[in-house]
Amino acid sequence: MTTDERLNINVNDINDNIETQKVKEKCEVCELTDCSNTINFKNLLVVPKEFCPVPPGCWDSLNISVKPNLHCQLSICSVLDAKLVYTDPCGKSHKIENYSIRVKKARVVGCIDYIISASYALTDVDCPPASVSGFYTIHVDRVIEFLDDLDVCHCSVYIKDTKVCFDNPPEFMYGNDHALKIKGEFELGLGYIRNGSFERNLAGWKLDVPSGAETRTVSSFDTYEPIEGNYFALMKTNGPGAYNEMEQSFYAEPGDKICGWSFFLTNDYFPYDDNCEVSLYKGNDKIATLFFASVTTVGDYGRTPWTYWEHKITEKGKYKIKAKIANVGDSSVDSYMGLDAIKLTSKK
């Protein structure tokens, strides 16, 4: 390609994201053009000639980063009269048209604004790294996940970039300038607490129940009734020294709020200081104790009422909520913790 030919190329025509570069068939269920939670992007990052740290074509020394920001509205996508396909015992498939069912999914409508940056460290350690950035936008209209019976006001939409790399070839030249061909994927997902009111038994929760302990759902216990719905989770202690635990991971954005209710009831007395807690983790780090009670705090044979707790999320990412309870000193009598109405409420 000659220099004149390069100058006649409209860079913006090439810089469209990959979503506009191919025609997609509509989904038979929701009739949108895409029901995937993965969005591909392919962009040109303009790099002036004087920026180049290495000979053209050698870009391995560059650090490429992508910072996405999702602006969206979340709503329910309900579909009536979807097609039902089943396979009979003989292996034949049958399609039933206009079968009356209701499919409930989360629809995300909005846009992704993102910055692609390229930087490299100068040989002079006293100088800051040299960098160049470009700003891009992708419009989004996706149905991304089944919701069961969850309300969308308890969901937070998260976004993360994956598979960011140079395209092949990695370089586009026009005039005296270069453009780097960057591609990757954005992954959309829902951040929410599954089965936080325990109406579907313990679905969605990971349990670690030592011998002698017990975790179950109940409609009532002693004088306690559910805060929300018809059931709540009840955890019983085990032998001394080992915690009975349950946990769930979720994604959240800044401004989201995790909240719920807990109680503690003990049949023990000091110095057998049975205890329980509900904690929030980011990675392996505990960032908040949401609820705590022990024999020391409630007194011998004491209890708490249903107690409300909440925590506001300040950083986006993956979190974990963990509840645990244990006997201390002996296992002659047990203590109990209740959990109910645990929710992640979105700022949106």
C-alpha positions as CSV (number, residue, x, y, z in Angstrom):
1,M,0.0,0.0,0.0
2,T,1.4,3.4,-1.0
3,T,1.5,6.4,1.3
4,D,-1.3,8.2,-0.8
5,E,-3.5,5.1,-0.5
6,R,-3.0,5.2,3.3
7,L,-4.1,8.8,3.4
8,N,-7.3,8.1,1.6
9,I,-8.5,5.6,4.2
10,N,-11.1,6.8,6.7
11,V,-9.8,5.5,10.1
12,N,-13.3,5.9,11.6
13,D,-14.7,3.4,9.2
14,I,-12.3,0.8,10.5
15,N,-12.7,1.8,14.1
16,D,-16.3,0.6,14.4
17,N,-16.6,-2.1,17.0
18,I,-17.1,-5.6,15.7
19,E,-20.8,-5.6,16.7
20,T,-21.6,-3.6,13.5
21,Q,-19.4,-5.6,11.2
22,K,-21.7,-8.6,10.8
23,V,-25.4,-9.3,10.6
24,K,-26.8,-11.5,13.4
25,E,-30.0,-13.5,13.4
26,K,-32.7,-12.7,15.9
27,C,-33.2,-14.9,19.0
28,E,-36.2,-17.1,18.7
29,V,-37.1,-16.5,22.3
30,C,-36.7,-12.7,22.9
31,E,-36.3,-11.6,19.3
32,L,-33.2,-9.5,20.0
33,T,-30.2,-9.8,17.8
34,D,-28.0,-11.1,20.5
35,C,-28.6,-12.9,23.8
36,S,-24.9,-13.4,24.7
37,N,-23.4,-11.7,27.7
38,T,-20.1,-11.4,25.8
39,I,-19.5,-8.3,23.6
40,N,-16.6,-8.3,21.2
41,F,-14.7,-5.0,20.5
42,K,-12.1,-4.2,17.9
43,N,-10.6,-0.7,17.7
44,L,-7.7,1.3,16.3
45,L,-5.6,3.2,18.8
46,V,-3.9,6.1,17.0
47,V,-0.2,6.3,18.0
48,P,1.9,9.2,16.7
49,K,5.1,8.3,15.0
50,E,7.2,10.1,17.7
51,F,5.5,8.0,20.4
52,C,6.9,4.7,19.1
53,P,9.4,3.2,21.6
54,V,10.6,0.5,19.3
55,P,10.9,-0.1,15.6
56,P,7.5,-0.5,13.9
57,G,5.9,-3.9,14.3
58,C,7.6,-4.6,17.7
59,W,4.9,-3.7,20.2
60,D,5.5,-6.3,22.9
61,S,7.1,-3.6,25.2
62,L,3.8,-1.7,25.3
63,N,1.4,-2.1,28.2
64,I,-2.2,-2.1,26.9
65,S,-5.1,-1.5,29.3
66,V,-8.8,-1.1,28.9
67,K,-11.1,0.8,31.4
68,P,-14.8,0.2,30.7
69,N,-17.7,2.1,32.2
70,L,-21.3,0.8,31.7
71,H,-24.3,3.1,31.6
72,C,-27.4,1.1,31.5
73,Q,-31.0,0.4,32.5
74,L,-32.0,-3.0,33.7
75,S,-35.5,-4.4,33.0
76,I,-37.3,-7.7,32.7
77,C,-37.6,-9.4,29.4
78,S,-40.7,-11.6,29.6
79,V,-41.5,-13.9,26.7
80,L,-44.9,-15.6,26.1
81,D,-45.7,-18.5,23.8
82,A,-42.1,-19.6,23.4
83,K,-41.4,-22.9,21.6
84,L,-41.0,-26.0,23.6
85,V,-38.7,-28.8,22.2
86,Y,-38.3,-32.1,23.9
87,T,-36.8,-35.5,23.0
88,D,-38.8,-38.6,23.5
89,P,-37.4,-42.0,24.8
90,C,-36.8,-43.1,21.2
91,G,-34.5,-40.1,20.6
92,K,-36.8,-38.2,18.3
93,S,-37.2,-34.4,18.8
94,H,-40.7,-32.8,19.0
95,K,-41.5,-29.1,18.8
96,I,-44.7,-27.8,20.4
97,E,-45.6,-24.4,18.9
98,N,-47.1,-21.6,21.1
99,Y,-46.6,-23.5,24.3
100,S,-47.8,-21.2,27.0
101,I,-44.8,-20.4,29.2
102,R,-43.3,-17.3,30.7
103,V,-39.5,-16.8,30.3
104,K,-38.1,-14.2,32.7
105,K,-34.7,-12.8,31.8
106,A,-32.7,-9.6,32.5
107,R,-32.4,-7.1,29.6
108,V,-29.6,-4.6,29.7
109,V,-30.0,-1.4,27.5
110,G,-27.4,1.4,27.4
111,C,-23.8,1.9,26.3
112,I,-20.3,1.0,27.3
113,D,-17.8,4.0,27.3
114,Y,-14.2,2.7,27.5
115,I,-10.7,4.0,27.2
116,I,-7.9,2.0,25.6
117,S,-4.4,3.1,26.7
118,A,-0.9,2.2,25.6
119,S,2.1,3.1,27.7
120,Y,5.7,2.2,28.1
121,A,8.5,3.1,30.6
122,L,11.2,5.5,29.4
123,T,14.8,4.6,29.9
124,D,15.2,7.7,32.1
125,V,13.8,6.5,35.5
126,D,13.1,10.1,36.5
127,C,10.6,10.5,33.7
128,P,7.0,9.3,33.9
129,P,5.8,6.6,31.5
130,A,4.8,7.7,28.1
131,S,1.2,7.0,27.2
132,V,-1.5,7.5,24.6
133,S,-5.2,6.8,25.0
134,G,-8.4,6.7,22.9
135,F,-12.1,6.9,23.9
136,Y,-14.7,4.6,22.4
137,T,-18.4,3.7,22.8
138,I,-20.5,0.5,22.2
139,H,-24.3,0.6,22.4
140,V,-25.7,-2.4,24.3
141,D,-29.1,-4.1,24.1
142,R,-28.7,-7.6,25.6
143,V,-30.7,-10.2,27.4
144,I,-28.0,-11.8,29.6
145,E,-29.4,-14.1,32.3
146,F,-32.4,-15.9,33.6
147,L,-33.7,-14.4,36.8
148,D,-36.0,-17.0,38.3
149,D,-38.2,-15.1,40.7
150,L,-35.7,-12.3,41.4
151,D,-36.7,-8.6,41.3
152,V,-34.4,-6.5,39.0
153,C,-34.1,-3.8,41.7
154,H,-32.0,-6.3,43.6
155,C,-29.5,-6.7,40.7
156,S,-26.3,-4.9,39.8
157,V,-24.9,-5.2,36.3
158,Y,-21.2,-5.7,36.3
159,I,-18.7,-5.5,33.4
160,K,-15.2,-6.7,32.9
161,D,-12.8,-6.8,30.0
162,T,-11.1,-10.1,28.9
163,K,-8.9,-11.4,26.2
164,V,-7.4,-7.9,25.4
165,C,-4.6,-8.3,22.8
166,F,-3.2,-7.1,19.5
167,D,-5.1,-8.0,16.4
168,N,-3.3,-9.7,13.5
169,P,-1.5,-7.7,12.0
170,P,-1.1,-5.5,15.1
171,E,-0.4,-2.3,13.2
172,F,-2.3,0.0,10.7
173,M,-0.3,2.8,9.0
174,Y,-1.7,6.0,7.5
175,G,0.5,9.0,6.5
176,N,3.1,9.6,9.2
177,D,1.1,8.0,11.9
178,H,0.5,4.5,13.2
179,A,-2.6,2.9,14.7
180,L,-2.5,-0.2,16.9
181,K,-5.3,-2.7,16.2
182,I,-6.6,-3.8,19.6
183,K,-9.3,-6.4,20.2
184,G,-10.9,-8.1,23.2
185,E,-14.2,-8.9,24.9
186,F,-16.5,-7.3,27.5
187,E,-18.4,-9.6,29.7
188,L,-21.7,-8.5,31.2
189,G,-23.2,-10.2,34.2
190,L,-25.6,-9.7,37.1
191,G,-24.5,-9.1,40.6
192,Y,-27.1,-10.3,43.1
193,I,-27.8,-12.6,46.0
194,R,-29.4,-15.8,44.9
195,N,-32.1,-17.2,47.1
196,G,-31.5,-14.6,49.8
197,S,-34.9,-15.2,51.4
198,F,-34.4,-19.0,51.4
199,E,-37.7,-19.8,49.7
200,R,-35.9,-22.4,47.5
201,N,-34.3,-24.2,50.4
202,L,-30.5,-23.5,50.4
203,A,-30.0,-23.2,46.6
204,G,-27.3,-20.8,45.6
205,W,-25.4,-21.2,48.9
206,K,-22.2,-23.1,49.5
207,L,-22.2,-25.0,52.8
208,D,-19.5,-26.4,55.1
209,V,-21.3,-28.3,57.8
210,P,-19.0,-30.3,60.2
211,S,-20.2,-33.4,61.9
212,G,-22.8,-32.7,64.5
213,A,-23.8,-29.3,63.1
214,E,-26.8,-28.5,60.9
215,T,-27.9,-25.9,58.4
216,R,-31.5,-26.0,57.2
217,T,-34.5,-23.8,56.2
218,V,-37.4,-23.5,58.6
219,S,-40.8,-21.7,58.7
220,S,-40.4,-20.8,62.4
221,F,-38.0,-21.5,65.3
222,D,-38.7,-20.7,69.0
223,T,-40.3,-17.3,68.8
224,Y,-38.7,-16.3,65.5
225,E,-40.8,-16.0,62.3
226,P,-39.5,-15.2,58.7
227,I,-38.6,-11.6,57.9
228,E,-39.6,-12.1,54.3
229,G,-41.4,-14.9,52.6
230,N,-42.2,-18.2,54.3
231,Y,-38.8,-19.5,55.3
232,F,-35.4,-18.5,56.8
233,A,-32.1,-20.3,57.2
234,L,-31.2,-21.7,60.6
235,M,-27.6,-22.7,61.5
236,K,-26.8,-24.9,64.6
237,T,-23.4,-25.3,66.3
238,N,-21.3,-28.4,66.2
239,G,-18.5,-29.7,68.5
240,P,-16.0,-27.1,69.8
241,G,-13.4,-25.5,67.6
242,A,-14.9,-26.0,64.1
243,Y,-17.3,-23.4,62.5
244,N,-20.5,-24.3,60.7
245,E,-20.3,-22.1,57.6
246,M,-22.4,-21.0,54.6
247,E,-21.3,-18.5,51.9
248,Q,-22.1,-17.0,48.5
249,S,-20.1,-15.0,46.0
250,F,-21.4,-12.1,44.0
251,Y,-20.4,-9.1,41.9
252,A,-21.1,-5.6,42.9
253,E,-20.5,-2.0,41.8
254,P,-19.7,1.1,43.8
255,G,-22.9,2.4,45.5
256,D,-24.5,-1.0,45.7
257,K,-25.7,-2.1,49.1
258,I,-25.7,-5.6,50.7
259,C,-28.2,-6.0,53.5
260,G,-30.0,-8.6,55.5
261,W,-31.3,-9.8,58.9
262,S,-29.8,-12.2,61.5
263,F,-30.4,-13.4,65.1
264,F,-28.4,-15.4,67.7
265,L,-29.8,-17.7,70.3
266,T,-27.7,-19.6,72.8
267,N,-28.4,-22.3,75.3
268,D,-25.0,-22.0,76.7
269,Y,-23.4,-19.9,79.5
270,F,-20.0,-18.2,80.1
271,P,-17.2,-19.2,80.0
272,Y,-18.4,-21.3,77.0
273,D,-18.5,-18.4,74.7
274,D,-20.3,-19.7,71.6
275,N,-20.3,-17.1,68.9
276,C,-21.5,-16.3,65.4
277,E,-20.9,-13.7,62.7
278,V,-21.8,-12.6,59.2
279,S,-18.9,-11.1,57.3
280,L,-18.1,-9.6,53.9
281,Y,-15.0,-10.5,52.0
282,K,-13.3,-9.1,48.9
283,G,-11.0,-11.8,47.7
284,N,-9.4,-13.3,50.8
285,D,-9.7,-10.1,52.8
286,K,-12.5,-9.5,55.3
287,I,-13.6,-6.0,54.8
288,A,-16.6,-5.8,57.2
289,T,-18.2,-7.7,60.0
290,L,-21.9,-7.2,59.3
291,F,-23.3,-9.1,62.4
292,F,-21.7,-10.5,65.5
293,A,-23.0,-12.0,68.7
294,S,-21.7,-14.3,71.4
295,V,-22.5,-15.6,74.9
296,T,-20.5,-12.6,76.2
297,T,-22.6,-10.1,74.3
298,V,-26.1,-11.6,75.0
299,G,-25.5,-13.1,78.4
300,D,-26.0,-16.7,79.7
301,Y,-28.8,-18.4,77.8
302,G,-29.4,-15.1,75.9
303,R,-30.5,-14.1,72.5
304,T,-30.8,-11.2,70.1
305,P,-33.9,-10.1,68.2
306,W,-33.9,-10.2,64.4
307,T,-31.2,-7.6,63.7
308,Y,-30.9,-5.6,60.5
309,W,-27.4,-5.0,58.9
310,E,-26.1,-3.4,55.8
311,H,-22.9,-2.3,54.0
312,K,-22.3,0.0,51.1
313,I,-20.0,-1.2,48.4
314,T,-17.2,1.3,47.5
315,E,-15.2,-0.7,44.9
316,K,-16.4,-2.8,42.0
317,G,-15.4,-6.5,42.0
318,K,-16.2,-9.9,43.3
319,Y,-17.3,-10.3,46.9
320,K,-18.3,-13.0,49.3
321,I,-20.7,-13.0,52.1
322,K,-20.0,-15.7,54.8
323,A,-22.0,-16.7,57.9
324,K,-20.6,-19.0,60.6
325,I,-21.3,-20.2,64.1
326,A,-19.4,-22.4,66.5
327,N,-19.5,-23.9,70.0
328,V,-16.6,-22.9,72.3
329,G,-15.2,-25.1,75.0
330,D,-17.7,-27.9,74.9
331,S,-20.6,-29.2,72.9
332,S,-23.0,-30.1,75.7
333,V,-25.6,-27.6,74.5
334,D,-26.0,-25.8,71.2
335,S,-26.4,-22.2,69.9
336,Y,-28.3,-21.1,66.8
337,M,-28.1,-18.3,64.2
338,G,-30.9,-17.3,61.8
339,L,-30.5,-15.6,58.4
340,D,-33.2,-14.0,56.1
341,A,-33.9,-11.3,53.5
342,I,-30.3,-11.0,52.3
343,K,-30.2,-8.7,49.3
344,L,-27.8,-6.8,47.0
345,T,-29.6,-3.6,46.1
346,S,-28.3,-1.7,43.0
347,K,-27.7,2.0,42.9
348,K,-29.2,2.0,39.4
